[in-house]
Amino acid sequence: MSDPIKIGIIGLGKMGDIRARTVRENENTMLVCGTDPNPPTKGFEDMQLLPDYQAVIESDVDAVFVCTPNRFIPDIVVAALDAGKHVFCEKPPGRNLQDVERILEAERRNPGLVLKVGFNHRYHYGIMEAKKIVDSGKYGRIMWIRGIYGKAQGSGNPNEWRNDPEMAGGGILLDQGIHMLDLFRYFGGEFTEIKSMCTTAFWDIPVEDNAFALLRNENCIAMLHSSFTQWKHRFTLEIFMEDGYVIVDGMPSSTRSYRDEWIIQARRGTGFAIGNPVEERTFCNTDPSWELELAEFVESIRTGKPLKNGTSRDAYETMKLVFGIYEADESFRNRTTKTDKPIAEQAVL
């Protein structure tokens, strides 16, 4: 049996804690060290706490997990790759497309290393089953996709970094809606036309709290609502095909606030069943995403097998959609905030 892959974690907040637990549970990985500007007082006693990210990169680790605010991700990812470390980073991998392009350049300089981005929703059980159903062709080609992904608020901390354009790069669309956009691409391919409206409807923050978008390619149309004012948390992905549909409704989040996850499918009705077909419903309320993400990362490191999910291309193309949505709404694009800079200019700081 090969020696376990030694891993360091940069950023020990919520996501760092999730990644650490997953690393501990995998027999092929070993948690070695980590760092955070405000180190937690407990929960990481089994690893060495180092003073900064450079110390983690320079330590005897094989791979690093980057679980920091968006602003710091590109610098850390580039430094780690150039130091010969495999990298797993959270999404989004930066605040703008220029950040991702820097990462892509570092990846090209280091072709023997694995770089994976955390689009974990592809590994939710309901999404994996929906993909099998769609790819089977049993309901024909996709005509349209509709996705709603919304939550009510963040941590409640007025200084939350996700509400700071210079730290985050965008609001709810970049932070959470990006997952739904990645799933649109996963099922529907690349989109070439965008119509959108973005707004700050309720929260006193300098970034959007709602984004509405229509996307189109030669095969289908997709509609997105990404919301920070969804008072009842919701995740719904609907995929309607020529002869039926598949819906993933709910999500097994850690808070359990998105309702139980179900996958619903049906063939379009005929006769008396028009508009009310008989549905097949499957309860799939488990979340194997963290474990499956790590397993694919490990397999790629060990075997050289290309990643299927969470590639740098996935990150770049999905970020293109995010900033295409911002750009397509002229009134939002030209809106200024407390920084007195247009939204579009803030996005490329």
C-alpha positions in Angstrom: 0.0 0.0 0.0 1.3 3.5 -0.9 2.1 6.0 1.8 -0.7 8.4 2.5 -0.8 11.8 0.7 0.3 14.4 3.2 -2.0 17.4 3.3 -1.8 20.9 4.7 -4.9 23.2 5.0 -4.7 27.0 4.5 -7.7 28.5 6.2 -9.2 26.8 9.2 -12.7 28.2 9.2 -15.9 26.4 8.2 -14.7 25.0 5.0 -11.2 24.2 6.4 -12.9 22.2 9.2 -15.0 20.2 6.7 -12.0 19.4 4.5 -9.9 18.4 7.6 -12.6 16.0 8.8 -12.8 14.5 5.3 -9.0 14.1 5.1 -8.9 12.4 8.5 -11.5 9.9 7.3 -9.7 8.9 4.1 -7.2 6.1 4.5 -5.2 7.5 1.6 -4.6 11.0 3.1 -2.9 12.3 6.2 -3.5 15.7 7.8 -0.1 17.2 8.6 -0.4 21.0 9.2 -2.4 24.1 8.6 -2.6 27.8 9.2 -5.1 30.6 9.9 -4.7 34.2 10.9 -7.0 33.4 13.8 -6.2 29.8 14.7 -9.1 27.9 16.3 -8.6 26.9 19.9 -9.8 23.3 19.4 -10.5 20.8 16.7 -7.1 20.7 15.0 -5.0 19.2 17.8 -3.8 16.4 15.5 -1.8 18.6 13.2 0.9 21.3 13.4 -0.3 24.9 13.3 2.1 27.0 11.2 2.4 30.8 11.1 1.4 31.5 7.5 0.5 29.9 4.2 4.1 30.1 2.9 5.2 27.9 5.9 2.5 25.3 4.9 3.7 25.3 1.3 7.3 25.0 2.3 6.5 22.1 4.7 6.8 18.4 3.9 3.3 18.2 2.4 2.3 16.7 -0.9 -0.8 18.8 -1.4 -2.6 21.8 0.0 -6.2 22.7 0.5 -6.9 26.4 0.1 -10.0 27.4 2.1 -9.5 31.2 2.4 -11.6 34.2 1.3 -11.6 34.7 -2.5 -9.0 37.6 -2.5 -6.2 35.3 -1.2 -6.9 32.2 -3.3 -5.0 33.1 -6.5 -1.7 34.1 -4.7 -1.8 30.9 -2.6 -2.7 28.6 -5.4 0.0 30.0 -7.7 2.6 29.8 -5.0 1.7 26.2 -4.1 1.8 25.0 -7.7 5.1 26.7 -8.3 6.5 25.0 -5.2 5.5 21.6 -6.6 2.4 20.9 -4.5 -0.9 19.5 -5.7 -3.8 21.9 -4.9 -7.4 21.7 -4.0 -9.1 25.1 -3.7 -12.5 26.3 -2.8 -14.8 28.1 -5.3 -14.7 30.7 -6.6 -11.0 30.6 -7.2 -10.6 34.4 -7.0 -12.6 37.6 -7.5 -12.5 37.8 -11.2 -11.5 36.2 -14.5 -8.0 37.7 -14.2 -7.5 35.8 -11.0 -8.5 32.5 -12.7 -6.2 33.3 -15.7 -3.2 33.6 -13.3 -4.1 30.2 -11.8 -4.3 28.7 -15.3 -0.9 30.0 -16.2 0.6 28.5 -13.1 -1.1 25.2 -13.9 0.4 25.2 -17.4 3.8 25.9 -15.9 3.4 22.8 -13.7 1.9 20.1 -15.9 2.6 17.2 -13.6 0.5 18.6 -10.7 -3.2 18.2 -10.0 -5.4 21.3 -9.5 -9.0 20.8 -8.4 -11.7 23.3 -7.6 -14.5 22.6 -5.1 -17.7 22.4 -7.1 -19.0 19.8 -4.7 -22.7 19.9 -5.9 -21.8 17.7 -8.8 -21.3 14.9 -6.2 -24.6 15.3 -4.5 -26.5 12.0 -4.8 -29.5 13.6 -6.5 -27.4 15.4 -9.0 -25.4 12.2 -9.8 -28.6 10.2 -10.4 -30.2 13.0 -12.5 -27.1 13.0 -14.7 -27.4 9.3 -15.3 -31.1 9.7 -16.2 -30.5 12.6 -18.6 -27.5 10.9 -20.2 -29.5 7.7 -20.7 -31.6 9.5 -23.3 -34.8 7.9 -22.0 -36.6 11.3 -22.1 -35.0 12.7 -25.2 -32.9 15.9 -25.5 -32.9 18.7 -23.0 -35.2 21.6 -24.0 -34.8 23.8 -20.9 -33.3 24.0 -17.4 -34.5 26.1 -14.5 -32.6 26.5 -11.3 -33.4 28.3 -8.0 -30.8 28.5 -5.3 -31.5 30.9 -2.4 -30.9 31.5 1.3 -32.1 34.1 3.7 -28.9 35.7 5.1 -25.3 35.0 5.9 -23.5 34.8 9.3 -25.2 37.9 10.7 -21.8 39.5 11.1 -21.9 43.0 9.6 -18.2 42.6 8.7 -18.7 39.4 6.8 -16.0 39.3 4.2 -18.4 37.9 1.6 -20.2 41.3 1.5 -16.9 43.2 0.8 -16.3 43.6 -3.0 -12.6 43.9 -2.5 -12.5 40.6 -0.6 -15.2 38.6 -2.4 -15.5 40.1 -5.9 -19.3 39.7 -6.0 -22.4 38.8 -4.0 -24.8 35.9 -3.8 -24.3 35.0 -7.5 -20.5 34.6 -7.2 -20.7 33.0 -3.7 -23.6 30.5 -4.2 -25.2 30.9 -7.6 -22.0 29.8 -9.1 -22.8 26.2 -8.1 -26.1 26.3 -10.1 -24.3 27.8 -13.1 -21.8 24.9 -12.9 -24.7 22.5 -12.9 -26.2 24.2 -15.9 -23.0 23.6 -17.8 -22.8 20.1 -16.5 -26.1 19.2 -18.0 -26.5 21.7 -20.8 -23.0 22.5 -22.1 -21.5 25.9 -22.6 -23.9 28.9 -23.0 -23.2 31.7 -25.4 -26.0 34.2 -24.9 -26.9 36.0 -21.6 -29.8 38.2 -20.4 -29.8 39.3 -16.8 -31.1 41.6 -14.0 -29.1 41.9 -10.8 -30.2 43.9 -7.7 -29.6 44.7 -4.1 -33.2 44.4 -3.1 -33.1 44.2 0.7 -29.7 43.9 2.5 -27.5 46.9 3.1 -24.5 45.5 1.3 -22.5 46.8 -1.6 -23.0 43.6 -3.7 -26.0 42.0 -5.2 -28.5 40.0 -3.1 -30.5 38.7 -6.1 -29.5 37.8 -9.6 -31.9 36.7 -12.4 -30.5 35.3 -15.6 -31.5 33.7 -18.9 -28.8 31.7 -20.7 -29.0 30.2 -24.2 -27.0 27.9 -26.4 -27.8 26.1 -29.6 -29.4 23.2 -27.6 -31.4 24.7 -24.7 -32.3 27.7 -22.6 -31.6 27.9 -18.8 -33.1 30.2 -16.2 -31.4 31.1 -12.9 -32.6 32.8 -9.8 -29.8 33.2 -7.2 -31.1 34.9 -4.0 -30.0 36.2 -0.7 -33.7 37.0 0.2 -35.1 33.5 -0.1 -36.6 33.5 3.4 -37.4 29.8 3.1 -34.1 28.2 1.9 -34.5 26.5 -1.5 -32.5 24.4 -3.9 -34.4 23.3 -7.0 -33.0 22.1 -10.3 -35.5 21.3 -13.1 -34.5 19.7 -16.3 -37.2 19.3 -18.9 -36.7 17.1 -21.9 -38.8 16.2 -25.0 -40.5 13.3 -23.4 -40.2 13.9 -19.7 -38.4 15.6 -16.9 -36.1 15.2 -13.9 -36.2 17.5 -10.8 -33.7 17.6 -8.0 -35.5 19.3 -5.1 -33.9 20.0 -1.8 -30.3 19.6 -0.6 -28.7 17.7 2.3 -26.8 20.7 3.7 -25.2 20.6 7.1 -27.9 22.9 8.5 -30.7 20.7 7.0 -32.5 24.0 6.1 -32.9 23.3 2.3 -35.5 20.5 2.8 -34.9 16.8 2.3 -33.4 16.0 -1.1 -35.6 14.2 -3.6 -35.1 13.3 -7.2 -38.3 13.3 -9.2 -38.8 12.0 -12.7 -41.7 11.4 -15.0 -42.6 10.8 -18.6 -44.8 13.5 -20.0 -48.5 12.6 -19.7 -50.8 11.6 -22.5 -54.6 11.2 -22.5 -56.1 11.9 -19.1 -52.6 12.4 -17.6 -51.7 15.5 -19.6 -50.3 18.1 -17.1 -50.3 15.6 -14.3 -48.1 12.6 -15.1 -47.3 9.8 -12.7 -44.0 10.7 -11.0 -41.3 8.4 -9.6 -39.8 10.0 -6.4 -36.6 8.8 -4.8 -35.4 10.0 -1.4 -31.7 10.6 -1.6 -30.9 12.6 1.6 -27.2 11.8 1.9 -24.3 14.0 1.0 -21.2 12.0 -0.2 -19.9 15.1 -2.0 -16.9 15.9 0.3 -15.7 12.3 0.3 -16.1 11.8 -3.4 -14.3 15.1 -4.2 -11.4 14.1 -2.1 -11.4 10.6 -3.6 -11.2 11.9 -7.2 -8.4 14.3 -6.1 -6.4 11.5 -4.6 -7.0 9.2 -7.6 -5.7 11.8 -10.0 -2.6 12.4 -7.9 -1.9 8.7 -7.5 -2.7 7.5 -11.1 -2.4 10.6 -13.3 -6.0 10.1 -14.4 -7.5 13.4 -15.6 -10.1 15.0 -13.3 -13.8 14.7 -14.5 -15.2 17.4 -12.2 -13.8 20.6 -10.7 -11.2 21.2 -13.4 -9.6 24.6 -14.0 -11.7 24.8 -17.2 -14.9 24.2 -15.2 -13.8 27.1 -12.9 -13.0 29.4 -15.8 -16.1 28.8 -17.9 -18.4 29.1 -14.9 -16.7 32.3 -13.8 -17.2 33.6 -17.3 -20.9 33.0 -16.9 -21.0 34.8 -13.5 -19.3 37.9 -14.9 -21.3 37.7 -18.1 -24.4 38.0 -16.0 -23.1 41.0 -14.2 -22.0 42.6 -17.5 -25.3 41.9 -19.2 -27.3 44.1 -16.8 -26.3 47.6 -17.8 -28.0 49.3 -14.9 -26.2 47.0 -12.4 -22.9 47.2 -14.3 -22.9 51.0 -14.0 -24.2 51.1 -10.5 -21.8 52.6 -7.9 -21.5 51.6 -4.2 -19.9 53.2 -1.2 -16.5 52.9 -2.9 -17.8 55.2 -5.7 -16.5 52.7 -8.3 -18.8 51.1 -10.8 -19.6 47.4 -10.0 -17.9 46.2 -13.1 -14.7 48.1 -12.1 -14.8 46.6 -8.7 -15.0 43.1 -10.2 -11.5 43.5 -11.7 -9.6 45.0 -8.8 
